[in-house]
Amino acid sequence: MTTLTLLRDGDAENTAISLDISHTIADIDPLIYGGFTEHMGRCIYGGLYEPENEHGLSDSRGFRKDVIECFKELDVPVVRYPGGNFVATYRWQDGVGPKELRPHRPELAWNGVETNQFGTDEFMAWAKEVGTEPYLCLNMGTGTLEDALAWLEYCNSDKNTYYANLRRKNGHDAPYGVKYWALGNEMWGPWQVEQHTKEDYAKKAVQWAKALKLQDPSIQLILCGRDGCSDWDRYVLQECIRWVDMHSIHYYSQGKSHYQNVTSPYAAERAIQVTSALIDLARCEIDLSPFPDVGRITTGPRSSHRPKICFDEWNIWDPERAPGDKGAEQEYTLSDGLAMAVWLNIFIRNSKDLGMATVAQSVNVISPLMTSPTGLFKQPTYWPLLLFSKYMRGKSIAVHVRCTAYQGKTSPEWLQSTCDIPKLDVSAAIDGEWINLAVVNVDDEKSYKTTIGGAPSFPSSVNIFRMGVTNAL
């Protein structure tokens, strides 16, 4: 939680940040530093997997070693796979077994051809090498409940059953133990193969959830939300809340100017707040009294279970700079790097409601990492991810910020009249004896001399990590 005192530009010398270490907001779930890999552009082929690399960058299994090292450096705890829009026509059965027998299929989401040379077993081996948890998204477009149950059986069953034995036949005796499963991707979208109405999706999601948890009660299911602020989110939560463990929302920030770019993530913060309210609304039974003279509303628990939010697609994406059907390879700027840091501050501030977040995507496609046949480039958006993953852990703590505000045009426009937008965006965490403070100066002209208070005592020296081209604060 961050509270603000907004100053006039002439009072900028009074800028201050005050911490309250006795006021912990919530534990910071490490899963907020998750990744996302989709069969799109060069994310999988040429990103995670490049067996034909002639410069020694891939191992004997075809995995890019430099990409694996970056995932380890970022300490990525969970990776979503295989989509994304791709999953709406994906047959997981095509991607297992001898590679020479795997079929090539039309890929309708991004207008390509899927060779299926990288599938479930390859992803599980890659995830084990990285040291990350797999998070699989089910095909609720052309796929059936039978397909979904078969995939769950293939991945998690230790019984003497057909798909568990197929996994063993393919050389993998032990179950993979996949914990996280998404009930489809963006099922509300008109671009989806088998787009659903909210009513049809909710009915289907409940039936799938019941069956999947009958087969494996240990799994966590993620409901397909929209942007967190829609009637889709309200309805599917009310219908499905008893059966799911998290509710997913998606948002990509962007802006044509620097200030529009770095302030656009505030729409995601608002989305988290609205979604949190919709979750609580879905948990309550509202009883309107039949007696008009009473005129009261009583509420009672509809569900004691409170799902968290899974922000499983988020990033800075300008579709004009990086069209999705052309691989979405966006070159990021310092402004984008600052926007990334604002995004991460938002996650820390709202840690009470977040159970997971997966940046979309992790390699080559609107990504902090770009590969070539001869090497790898870490974009400006990589470094905030690294710093937050390393240092912003433990518990989120309350902060008060006194600074000037940005008052110009925003993207989306409604932010301008809805949110206070400080020139210094701040979050703080306490991890054992360490207090960690993340400050983003979004001003493209000024540095701010800032008083920091509230900690019981400050050591004679501190560790400072700075990203940018301006003078230190």
Secondary structure by P-SEA (a helix, b strand, c coil): cccccccccccccccbbbbccccccccccccccbbbbcccccccccccccccccccccccccccaaaaaaaaaacccbbbcccccccccccccccccccccbbbbbbccccccccccccaaaaaaaaaaabbbbbbbcccccccaaaaaaaaaacccccccaaaaaaaaacccccccccbbbcccccccccccccccaaaaaaaaaaaaaaaaaacccbbbbccccccccaaaaaaaaaccccccbbbbbbbbbbccaaaaaacaaaaaaaaaaaaaaaaaaabbbbcccccccbbbbbcccccbbbbbccccccccccccccccccccccccaaaaaaaaaaaaaaaaaccccccccccccccccccbbbccccccccaaaaaaaaaaaccccbbbbbbbbbbbbcccccccccccccccccccbbbbbcccbbbbbbbccccccccccccccccccccbbbbbbbcccccc
